[in-house]
Amino acid sequence: MDGVHDLGGMHGFGRVEREPDEPVFHAPWEAVVVAIRRSRIMGRFFNIDEFRHGIERMDPAHYLGSSYYERWLDGLARVLIEKGVVTREELEERSASFRAQPEAPATGARLGPRSGRILDDGRQSPLNFVPPSTARASSETPRYAPGDRVVTRSVHPPGHTRLPRYARGKPGMIHRLHGIHVFPDTNAHGLGERPQPLYSVRFDARALWGESAEPNHQVHLDLWGSYLRRADDRP
């Protein structure tokens, strides 16, 4: 998705500042968000691509000013409201309860009937979470093979995509085939899984970023077949 939500980010925001000895979680609530997102029950309501697109629809200024898990929380709330799992009023009531009693344990907040069932049924340790496979059986013959030269399509889809903007319209080479996998661009929008071949594509760094990139560096991106065309095909 274009804009600040783009998978590859945008230029002009300065270098990435690394936090020395950064902890896994900066506050207990972040671990709770991860546990909710990774609970088995959530798979009944939305898939990973819908969740990612939920985050992508944050207000840009809010997105830039939020931490990683604040974005997760915002995306979760948006998707669960859209799916009818909880209501905005239930979430606002729960938020008000914590504002009134910020030290109260999570179980001390009053829950709506639907949200209470979700938390009770879906609780599990995120450490035991095994994400569902996106691989699918198919008789489709992949169009490309390792060593084939390809060019990514120069497209600007309005919705979710895993083709980063910095890699659009760029030449690369097929490194390997991962198999047939769910296509996120349709899966995020309720249009079906529409599985297709998924490739690891190798790019020269200077093909992506020009002479400002360091020489002799390569980047590998996992890209679906419909993102690609043969290098010798006409656009």
C-alpha positions, -999 to +999 in steps of 0.1 A: +000+000+000+014+034-009+021+062+016+036+059+050+021+024+054+042+010+025+059-023+033+093-009+025+088+024+042+095+059+028+126+081+024+130+114+044+124+102+079+160+098+089+179+068+100+165+039+120+174+045+156+183+013+174+176+010+211+206-006+230+195-038+247+160-033+236+135-056+255+110-078+238+082-057+254+084-022+268+053-027+289+031-056+300+002-045+278+023-052+247+026-089+256-012-090+260-017-076+225+006-102+211-013-130+230-047-117+217-034-115+182-019-149+183-048-167+200-063-194+180-097-179+183-087-149+162-083-171+132-121-175+131-126-139+125-098-126+102-067-137+084-032-123+086-036-102+055-068-086+068-050-078+100-021-062+081-045-042+061-062-031+093-030-015+104-024+001+069-056+020+073-045+039+104-044+077+100-009+085+087+000+109+115-013+084+141+007+056+124+039+076+124+035+086+160+027+051+173+049+023+185+050-011+169+024-027+192+002+004+193-002-002+156-011-039+163-037-028+189-052-002+165-054-027+137-069-054+159-096-030+171-105-019+136-108-054+122-128-068+151-153-039+149-156-044+111-162-081+116-189-075+142-170-094+169-170-064+193-186-030+190-170+004+192-191+011+223-177-020+240-142-010+234-148+025+245-164+012+277-134-010+284-110+019+277-129+041+301-127+014+328-089+014+325-086+051+324-106+052+357-085+024+372-052+023+353-037-002+378-066-027+376-058-061+361-072-069+327-097-093+343-111-065+364-124-046+335-161-050+326-165-068+293-193-069+268-209-104+263-191-111+230-157-097+239-157-117+271-163-150+253-134-142+229-109-136+256-120-166+276-120-190+246-089-176+230-064-174+258-031-191+251+006-184+254+021-166+223+052-186+228+033-217+217+017-201+187+023-218+154+010-197+125-012-215+100+006-224+067-002-204+036+010-231+013-016-247-009-017-278-031-020-269-068-015-285-102-004-251-116+030-251-133+051-222-121+060-198-149+095-190-137+125-211-126+157-203-107+180-182-129+151-166-149+155-128-153+123-109-144+111-074-138+086-064-111+054-047-123+051-010-118+017-008-102+001+012-074-027-009-060-051+010-037-053-019-012-030-044+005+000-057-014+033-073-004+052-057-033+071-028-017+072+004-036+110+006-038+110-027-058+084-018-084+096-018-120+130-032-110+150-060-126+159-091-107+165-128-109+145-158-096+165-174-068+141-201-058+105-212-058+087-214-024+057-233-038+021-222-042+009-198-015-022-177-006-022-144-025-023-116+001-037-089-023-070-107-026-070-125+008-069-091+026-101-080+009-124-110+012-118-119-025-105-154-018-071-170-014-064-173-051-031-191-045-002-186-069+035-193-071+057-175-046+093-168-055+124-155-038+137-129-062+173-116-060+180-079-067+212-060-070+210-032-044+220-006-070+191-018-093+168-008-064+184+024-051+209+035-077+245+045-072+238+056-036+236+019-026+267+000-016+283-021-044+282-059-045+251-060-022+220-080-030+185-081-016+161-110-017+124-104-017+096-130-016+072-121-044+041-136-059+040-145-096+015-119-106+040-092-094+065-103-121+070-104-158+099-118-178+127-093-185+124-098-222+086-094-223+071-061-233+056-041-204 
